[in-house]
């Protein structure tokens, strides 16, 4: 990120910063209105010229959940830890979509905004932060749908109940946002030199989903593959979200600590790479 020096005569000079970790969070706070502008632009433009408009925010997870219920619940017969399959799959789809959407949008930060970055200076980190915030708004709307489905099953007498871990859900959401941001800006930084990664992002996200207990409980993972859950920071988050909302088995504190530590490392690595690449990416993109 660049350093801004303001002289007494009102002249603002922008210079490239040196060092490996020059984030200048004070500049991000000064440009918070720009973040709001980017969020509003992205949120409105997604379904601006569509027939159903904002209803797609609800239809997408609803249709995905129905498909998973039919394919994995009815046809494949995968157990769902004793909770209704529909709620089980929706409780996995919603947090996963939040993470995947954040990763997908932030991973194209430099490539998609090369023309804008080459003409106007502003803290580049505002773009990926706005992308994650936009997905957070979508996730919040979809949680209302999840709550409505939850009430529907309660009215029908289905024995589902949240646990005290529901109070920690905001922390899980914060971890999802941080994980999506960290992974996204790492990929975005690397794609300035290795453009092939752009084509691998969507495929990689799909593989990651099947390595995460989204359509199956972690209890169904064979012992020889248990290491996949251990090294996957998304797995404990998804399982703990289900535990908090549906009362499925809880995740051990050790697994959550490993997941949180991996998230922190990914965010720090991403910020370091991002702050280094933004100084010279226009020459390579």
Long-range contacts (C-beta under 8 A, 24 or more apart in sequence): 1-27, 1-123, 1-124, 1-125, 1-275, 1-278, 2-121, 2-279, 14-121, 16-279, 17-275, 17-279, 20-272, 20-275, 20-276, 21-271, 21-272, 21-275, 22-275, 23-125, 23-271, 23-275, 24-123, 27-123, 28-123, 28-125, 28-126, 28-129, 31-122, 31-123, 31-126, 34-122, 34-126, 35-126, 35-129, 35-130, 35-133, 38-126, 38-127, 38-130, 38-131, 38-134, 39-130, 39-133, 39-134, 39-137, 42-105, 42-130, 42-131, 42-134, 43-134, 43-137, 43-138, 57-138, 57-141, 57-142, 58-141, 58-142, 58-145, 60-97, 61-90, 61-93, 61-94, 61-97, 61-142, 61-145, 62-145, 64-89, 64-93, 64-97, 65-89, 65-90, 65-93, 68-93, 68-215, 72-215, 72-216, 78-215, 78-216, 78-220, 79-217, 79-220, 80-217, 81-217, 81-219, 81-242, 81-246, 81-248, 81-249, 82-248, 83-160, 83-242, 83-246, 83-247, 83-248, 84-153, 84-158, 84-160, 86-149, 86-153, 87-146, 87-149, 87-150, 87-153, 87-160, 87-246, 88-217, 88-242, 88-246, 88-248, 89-214, 89-215, 90-146, 90-149, 91-146, 91-241, 91-242, 91-245, 91-246, 92-213, 92-214, 92-215, 92-238, 92-241, 92-242, 93-214, 94-139, 94-142, 94-143, 94-146, 95-139, 95-172, 95-173, 95-176, 95-237, 95-238, 95-241, 96-209, 96-212, 96-214, 96-234, 96-238, 97-138, 97-139, 97-142, 98-135, 98-136, 98-138, 98-139, 98-173, 98-176, 98-177, 98-180, 99-176, 99-179, 99-180, 99-234, 100-180, 100-205, 100-209, 101-135, 101-138, 101-180, 102-131, 102-132, 102-135, 102-176, 102-177, 102-180, 102-181, 102-184, 103-180, 103-183, 103-184, 103-187, 103-201, 103-205, 104-184, 104-201, 104-202, 104-205, 105-131, 105-132, 105-134, 105-135, 105-184, 106-131, 106-132, 106-180, 106-181, 106-183, 106-184, 106-185, 106-187, 106-188, 107-183, 107-184, 107-187, 107-188, 107-191, 107-197, 107-198, 107-201, 108-188, 108-191, 108-198, 108-201, 109-184, 109-185, 109-188, 110-188, 110-189, 110-191, 110-192, 110-277, 110-278, 110-281, 110-285, 111-188, 111-191, 111-192, 111-195, 111-198, 111-285, 114-281, 114-282, 114-285, 117-278, 117-281, 117-282, 118-282, 124-274, 124-278, 125-185, 125-271, 125-274, 128-181, 128-184, 128-185, 128-188, 128-274, 129-181, 131-184, 132-177, 132-180, 132-181, 132-184, 135-177, 135-180, 136-173, 136-177, 139-173, 146-245, 150-245, 160-246, 160-247, 161-247, 162-244, 162-245, 162-246, 162-247, 163-243, 163-244, 163-247, 163-250, 165-240, 165-243, 165-244, 165-250, 166-244, 166-245, 168-240, 168-244, 169-241, 169-244, 169-245, 172-237, 172-240, 172-241, 172-244, 175-237, 175-259, 175-260, 175-263, 176-237, 178-263, 178-264, 178-267, 179-233, 179-234, 179-237, 179-263, 179-266, 179-267, 181-267, 181-270, 182-263, 182-266, 182-267, 182-268, 182-269, 182-270, 182-271, 183-266, 183-270, 184-270, 185-270, 185-271, 185-273, 185-274, 186-266, 186-269, 186-270, 186-273, 188-274, 189-270, 189-273, 189-274, 189-276, 189-277, 190-273, 192-277, 192-281, 192-284, 192-285, 193-284, 208-232, 208-234, 211-235, 212-238, 213-238, 213-239, 214-238, 217-242, 217-248, 219-249, 229-255, 230-255, 230-258, 231-262, 233-258, 233-259, 233-260, 233-262, 233-263, 233-266, 234-259, 235-259
